[in-house]
Amino acid sequence: MSRKRKPYPLLEGLTIVDVAAEGNALARHDDMVVFVPYGAPGDVVDVQITKKRHSYTEGRIVRLVKAGDVRIAPRCEHFGVCGGCRWQHLPYSVQLECKQRQVSDALQRIGKVEFPPITPIKGSARIWEYRNKMEYTYSNRRWLTPEQMASGEVFDDRDGAGFHIPGAFDKVLDIDCCHLQDDLGNQLRRFIKEYAKANGLSFYDLREQHGLLRTLMVRIVSTGEVMAVMCFGEDDRSAIEQVMSAVKTEFPQITSLLYVVNLKANDTISDQEVVTYSGRDYIEEEMEGLRFRIGPKSFYQTNSEQAYELYRVARDFADLHGDELVYDLYTGTGTIANFVSRRCRHVVGIEYVPEAIADAKVNSQVNGIDNTEFYAGDMKDVLTDEFIEQHGRPQVMIIDPPRAGMHADVVKVVLNARPERIVYVSCNPATQARDLAMMNEQYRIVAVQPVDMFPHTHHVENVVKLVRRDLN
């Protein structure tokens, strides 16, 4: 017979002393580090411990005894439950300070590399309604808060539309208003929910994997164009037509109205057919007169205004004079490649997703750019010594990998290519610092520029310029 585990303790009167990784706050108890979400420096809180490890514990705040001086009232009614914006209770200036420190700590503690003074982080001009893309889930298992569960009330209607609860794949928090995108996204999500309920249409069951309404993706770009992609979990053409027709009538400003019938277990649509119901099958973003086509499967930075700032930093760090061969690794839809193409001789872009490479080629074509070429495939398989021999040794490499950073084999080929300059763009300072350590023997860091793409979250982009050590 297994022993009953002792209940974890309630720690009363802890003082939050700092902001920690992953959007958590940090307190200490008897020389033990305690990580809790939604705390602010100076807060005095009662914390229910939920997990114990050898060197730290995790918990949740059950009572705010005294608010710290920096704490502010969060704007969103779903704060603390949604899990998406863990720093809404911190002033934006404090958020930026924390992100700047996050970059410095990663370079010092993980990379253990020398670096110059970090340029002050580029904050976002807009801290609300800044996202050009949001994704929502429709579910018949709306999540109930602990307060609702304890109330004794019977909730027969569990249909909801919103975000997955962290750590619970089959529970969805019903969202009334999200402040991260233009309010059109809220209006569209709520309209489809209310229309479905009024017409007896089913919401998706995430456990049993059936139901009509499944997900909704909304993209609203700076040009004013709007894309809506409705994903259905059942191939009921009559009901699909009913929903799509209603959306088209209610929202004539949608320039790209699409849908997908997804009958598989996961929500990804990369391997699914996308049907154009009305308008075009893409929308266009603009940057310095360049037009970038964005399809339903395309990756594009979700903060358009800050993407421009990020790409300007990358281009400035590349220090292009017009005669360089540039490699753009993890090029996505070729945004950076096309953005820098006017200031160099030639750009070679490599990306894993074939659809993204197709978009990259179209983006060059529609902008009259003829000095780019793009290749699809796993980076460690495409970028080889033989590839570089065939396509030329680059003077500049721009590297913008996913959160996991670069594979060790890719780092090896980069070092073998010996570009004069490397511009490393990262959405994860920790894996960036790890990769920089592997390049440290041959390259020195000469500039570091953090850019905030996601206000109210702990995420930060960072751009590092490296120069080969044997160059003056």
C-alpha positions in Angstrom: 0.0 0.0 0.0 1.4 3.4 -1.0 2.0 6.0 1.6 -0.1 9.1 1.5 1.9 12.2 0.6 1.9 14.9 3.2 0.0 18.0 2.0 2.2 20.8 0.8 2.4 23.7 3.3 0.8 27.2 3.1 3.6 29.7 3.6 2.3 33.0 5.1 3.7 36.4 4.8 6.3 35.8 2.1 7.9 38.9 0.5 8.4 38.8 -3.3 11.9 40.0 -3.9 12.4 39.8 -7.6 11.1 38.8 -11.0 12.3 35.4 -12.2 12.3 33.3 -15.4 9.2 32.3 -17.4 7.3 35.2 -16.0 7.4 34.0 -12.4 8.2 36.0 -9.3 10.7 35.0 -6.7 10.5 34.7 -2.9 12.6 33.0 -0.3 11.7 30.8 2.7 14.3 29.2 5.0 17.0 29.5 2.4 14.7 27.9 -0.2 13.8 29.7 -3.4 10.0 29.9 -4.0 8.8 30.6 -7.6 5.2 31.9 -7.9 3.4 33.5 -10.9 1.7 36.9 -10.8 3.8 38.3 -8.0 5.4 41.8 -8.0 8.5 42.9 -6.2 7.6 44.2 -2.7 4.3 42.1 -2.5 3.7 40.4 0.8 1.7 37.2 0.0 0.5 33.9 1.3 1.6 31.1 -1.0 0.3 27.6 -1.3 3.1 25.3 -2.3 2.2 23.1 -5.2 5.6 21.4 -6.0 8.8 20.7 -4.1 12.2 20.1 -5.6 15.6 19.7 -4.0 16.7 23.3 -4.5 13.4 25.2 -5.0 9.7 25.1 -4.6 6.8 26.3 -6.7 3.5 27.7 -5.5 0.5 29.9 -6.1 -0.5 33.1 -4.4 -3.7 32.5 -2.3 -3.8 35.9 -0.7 -2.2 39.3 -1.4 -1.5 40.6 2.1 0.1 43.8 0.9 0.8 45.1 -2.6 4.3 46.2 -3.5 4.9 49.7 -4.6 5.4 48.7 -8.2 2.2 46.7 -8.6 -0.5 48.2 -10.8 -4.0 47.1 -11.6 -4.1 44.7 -14.6 -6.3 45.8 -17.5 -7.7 42.4 -18.4 -10.5 40.8 -16.4 -9.0 37.4 -17.2 -5.6 38.2 -15.7 -4.3 35.5 -13.4 -6.5 32.8 -15.0 -5.7 33.0 -18.8 -2.0 32.6 -18.3 -1.1 34.6 -21.4 0.0 38.0 -20.0 1.8 37.3 -16.7 3.2 40.8 -16.4 0.1 43.0 -16.8 0.4 43.9 -13.1 3.9 45.4 -13.7 4.4 48.9 -15.2 5.8 48.7 -18.7 9.0 50.4 -17.7 9.6 47.6 -15.1 8.8 44.9 -17.7 11.5 46.4 -20.0 14.0 46.5 -17.2 13.3 42.8 -16.4 13.7 41.8 -20.1 17.0 43.7 -20.4 18.3 41.9 -17.3 17.1 38.6 -18.7 19.3 39.1 -21.8 22.3 40.1 -19.7 21.9 37.2 -17.3 21.7 34.7 -20.2 24.9 36.0 -21.8 26.7 36.0 -18.4 25.5 32.8 -16.8 24.7 30.5 -19.7 27.0 31.8 -22.4 29.8 32.9 -20.2 31.0 35.1 -23.0 32.4 38.6 -23.1 30.0 41.3 -24.5 29.9 45.0 -24.7 27.4 47.2 -22.8 23.9 46.2 -23.9 22.0 48.9 -25.8 18.8 49.9 -24.0 15.9 47.6 -25.1 13.6 48.9 -27.8 10.2 49.1 -26.2 7.0 48.7 -28.2 5.2 52.0 -29.1 1.9 50.1 -28.6 1.5 47.9 -25.6 -2.2 47.0 -26.3 -3.8 45.7 -29.5 -0.3 45.1 -30.9 -0.7 41.5 -32.2 -1.5 40.9 -35.8 -2.4 37.3 -35.2 -4.6 35.5 -32.6 -5.8 31.9 -32.4 -8.9 30.9 -30.4 -10.4 27.5 -29.5 -14.0 26.5 -29.4 -14.9 23.8 -26.9 -17.8 22.2 -25.1 -15.7 21.9 -22.0 -15.4 25.5 -20.8 -13.1 25.7 -17.9 -14.8 26.5 -14.5 -12.8 28.6 -12.0 -12.3 27.3 -8.5 -14.8 29.9 -7.3 -17.5 28.6 -9.8 -16.8 25.0 -8.8 -17.1 25.9 -5.1 -20.4 27.8 -5.6 -22.5 24.7 -5.9 -24.1 26.1 -9.0 -24.8 23.6 -11.8 -23.3 24.7 -15.2 -25.2 22.8 -17.9 -23.9 25.1 -20.7 -20.1 24.5 -21.0 -19.6 25.8 -24.5 -16.9 28.4 -24.7 -14.5 30.2 -27.0 -11.1 31.4 -25.9 -7.7 30.0 -24.8 -6.4 26.7 -23.5 -5.8 26.7 -19.8 -2.1 26.1 -19.1 -1.5 22.4 -18.4 -5.0 21.3 -19.3 -5.3 20.4 -23.0 -9.0 19.7 -22.8 -10.1 22.9 -20.9 -10.7 26.2 -22.6 -11.2 29.5 -20.7 -14.1 31.4 -22.2 -12.8 34.9 -23.1 -14.9 38.0 -23.3 -12.3 40.5 -24.3 -8.6 40.1 -25.2 -6.7 43.4 -25.4 -3.8 42.1 -27.4 -5.4 42.5 -30.8 -7.7 44.9 -32.5 -11.2 44.5 -31.1 -12.4 43.1 -34.4 -10.9 39.8 -33.3 -13.1 39.8 -30.1 -16.2 40.7 -32.2 -15.6 37.9 -34.6 -14.9 35.3 -32.0 -18.0 36.2 -30.0 -20.3 36.4 -33.1 -19.4 32.9 -34.2 -20.0 31.6 -30.7 -23.3 33.3 -30.3 -24.4 32.3 -33.9 -23.6 28.7 -33.3 -25.5 28.6 -30.0 -28.5 30.3 -31.5 -28.5 27.7 -34.4 -27.8 24.6 -32.4 -24.3 24.0 -33.8 -21.9 21.9 -31.8 -18.6 23.0 -30.2 -15.6 20.7 -30.4 -15.0 18.1 -27.7 -11.3 18.0 -27.1 -11.4 14.6 -25.5 -13.8 12.8 -27.8 -12.6 14.7 -30.8 -15.9 15.6 -32.4 -18.0 18.7 -32.8 -18.3 21.4 -35.6 -16.6 24.6 -34.3 -12.9 23.9 -33.6 -10.6 26.9 -33.9 -10.5 30.4 -35.3 -7.4 32.3 -36.5 -7.6 36.0 -37.0 -4.9 38.1 -38.7 -5.2 41.9 -38.9 -2.2 43.6 -40.4 -1.0 47.3 -40.6 -2.4 47.6 -44.2 -5.9 47.1 -42.8 -6.3 43.8 -44.5 -8.0 41.0 -42.4 -7.8 37.2 -42.6 -10.1 34.9 -40.8 -9.5 31.1 -40.9 -12.3 29.0 -39.4 -11.4 25.4 -38.6 -14.2 22.8 -38.4 -14.0 19.4 -36.7 -16.7 17.8 -38.7 -17.2 17.7 -42.5 -20.8 19.0 -42.4 -20.9 21.1 -45.6 -24.4 22.5 -44.9 -23.4 23.7 -41.4 -20.1 25.0 -42.7 -21.8 27.0 -45.4 -24.2 28.4 -42.8 -21.4 29.7 -40.5 -19.2 31.1 -43.3 -22.1 32.9 -45.0 -23.1 34.5 -41.7 -19.5 35.6 -41.0 -19.2 37.1 -44.5 -22.4 39.0 -44.2 -21.6 40.3 -40.7 -18.0 41.2 -41.4 -17.6 42.6 -44.9 -14.2 44.1 -44.0 -12.6 40.6 -44.0 -10.5 40.5 -47.1 -9.5 36.8 -46.8 -12.2 34.5 -45.5 -11.0 30.9 -45.4 -11.9 27.6 -43.7 -10.3 24.2 -43.0 -12.0 20.8 -42.2 -9.6 19.2 -39.7 -10.5 15.7 -38.7 -7.2 14.7 -37.2 -6.2 14.7 -33.5 -4.2 17.9 -33.3 -5.1 21.5 -34.3 -2.2 22.2 -36.7 -3.4 23.0 -40.2 0.0 22.8 -42.0 -0.9 19.5 -43.6 -4.6 20.4 -44.2 -6.3 21.8 -47.3 -7.4 25.5 -46.8 -10.5 26.5 -48.7 -10.9 30.1 -49.8 -14.6 31.0 -49.1 -14.3 34.7 -50.2 -11.6 37.2 -51.1 -8.0 36.3 -51.7 -6.1 33.4 -50.1 -3.6 35.8 -48.6 -3.2 39.2 -47.0 -0.3 41.7 -47.5 1.8 43.4 -44.9 4.0 46.4 -45.9 7.4 47.5 -44.7 9.5 50.3 -46.3 7.4 50.0 -49.5 7.9 46.2 -49.7 4.8 44.1 -49.8 4.8 40.7 -48.0 2.2 38.1 -48.7 1.0 36.2 -45.7 -1.0 33.0 -46.2 -2.9 31.0 -43.7 0.1 28.7 -43.1 2.7 31.5 -43.2 4.9 32.6 -40.3 5.1 36.3 -39.8 6.2 38.2 -36.7 3.1 38.8 -34.7 3.9 42.4 -33.8 4.2 44.2 -37.2 5.5 47.5 -35.8 8.2 45.9 -33.7 9.1 43.5 -36.5 10.1 46.5 -38.5 12.3 47.7 -35.6 13.8 44.2 -35.2 14.6 43.9 -38.9 16.1 47.4 -39.0 18.5 46.4 -36.2 19.4 43.2 -38.0 20.1 45.1 -41.2 22.2 47.7 -39.4 24.2 45.0 -37.6 24.8 43.3 -41.0 26.7 46.5 -42.1 26.0 45.9 -45.8 27.8 47.9 -48.5 26.3 46.4 -51.6 28.7 43.7 -52.7 28.1 41.1 -50.0 26.7 37.6 -50.4 24.3 37.1 -47.4 23.0 33.8 -46.1 19.6 34.1 -44.2 19.2 31.0 -42.1 15.7 30.1 -41.0 14.4 32.6 -43.4 10.7 31.8 -43.0 8.8 33.6 -45.7 11.9 35.5 -46.6 11.0 38.7 -44.8 14.6 39.5 -43.6 16.1 38.2 -46.9 13.9 40.5 -49.0 14.3 43.4 -46.5 18.1 43.4 -46.8 18.3 42.5 -50.5 18.5 46.1 -51.7 21.7 46.6 -49.8 23.7 43.6 -50.8 24.7 41.6 -53.9 22.8 38.4 -53.3 20.8 36.6 -50.6 20.5 32.9 -50.1 17.6 31.9 -47.8 17.1 28.5 -46.1 13.9 27.3 -44.3 12.5 24.0 -43.1 8.8 24.6 -44.2 8.3 24.3 -48.0 5.2 26.5 -48.0 7.2 29.3 -46.3 9.8 29.0 -49.1 7.1 29.3 -51.7 5.9 32.4 -50.0 9.4 33.8 -49.9 9.8 33.4 -53.6 6.5 35.0 -54.2 7.5 37.9 -51.9 10.6 38.5 -54.0 8.6 38.3 -57.2 5.9 40.7 -56.3 8.5 43.3 -55.1 10.6 43.0 -58.2 13.6 41.5 -56.3 15.8 39.3 -58.4 18.9 38.8 -56.2 17.4 36.2 -53.8 17.2 32.5 -53.9 15.5 30.1 -51.4 15.9 26.5 -50.4 13.6 24.3 -48.3 14.8 21.5 -46.0 16.1 20.8 -42.5 18.8 23.3 -41.8 21.4 20.7 -40.7 20.7 18.7 -43.9 20.7 21.7 -46.4 23.4 23.9 -44.9 26.5 21.7 -45.5 30.0 22.4 -46.5 29.1 21.2 -50.0 26.2 23.6 -50.2 28.5 26.5 -49.3 31.0 25.4 -51.9 28.3 25.4 -54.5 26.6 28.6 -53.6 29.5 30.7 -52.4 31.1 31.6 -49.1 29.0 34.4 -47.5 30.5 37.6 -46.1 27.4 37.9 -43.8 25.1 35.3 -42.1 21.8 36.4 -40.6 20.5 33.6 -38.3 17.0 33.7 -36.8 16.3 30.2 -35.4 13.3 28.9 -33.5 13.3 28.9 -29.7 15.4 25.7 -29.5 18.3 27.6 -31.2 20.7 26.0 -33.6 21.6 22.3 -33.9 25.3 21.7 -33.1 25.8 20.5 -36.7 24.5 23.8 -38.0 26.9 25.7 -35.7 29.8 23.7 -37.1 29.0 24.5 -40.7 28.5 28.2 -39.8 32.0 28.2 -38.3 33.4 26.4 -41.3 31.9 29.0 -43.6 33.8 31.7 -41.7 31.6 34.7 -42.6 33.1 38.0 -41.6 30.0 39.0 -39.7 27.1 37.1 -38.1 23.8 38.6 -37.0 22.0 36.3 -34.6 18.4 37.1 -34.0 16.7 35.1 -31.2 13.4 34.8 -29.4 15.1 32.8 -26.6 18.2 34.5 -25.0 19.0 31.2 -23.2 19.5 29.1 -26.3 21.1 32.1 -28.0 23.7 32.3 -25.2 24.4 28.6 -25.5 25.0 28.9 -29.2 27.2 32.0 -28.8 29.4 30.1 -26.4 30.0 27.5 -29.2 31.1 30.3 -31.5 33.0 32.3 -29.0 36.5 30.9 -29.9 36.2 32.3 -33.5 33.8 35.2 -33.1 33.5 38.1 -30.7 30.4 39.9 -29.7 30.5 43.6 -30.7 26.8 44.7 -30.2 23.7 43.5 -28.3 20.2 45.0 -28.9 17.1 43.6 -27.2 13.7 44.3 -28.8 10.4 43.9 -27.0 7.9 42.2 -29.3 5.4 41.0 -26.6 4.5 43.5 -23.9 3.0 42.0 -20.7 4.8 38.7 -21.3 8.3 37.6 -20.3 9.3 37.0 -23.9 12.0 39.1 -25.5 13.9 39.2 -28.8 17.6 39.8 -28.9 19.9 40.7 -31.7 23.7 40.1 -31.4 26.3 41.1 -33.9 29.5 39.0 -34.1 32.7 39.7 -35.9 35.4 37.1 -36.8 38.2 37.4 -34.3 41.0 37.5 -36.9 39.5 40.7 -38.4 40.4 44.1 -37.1 
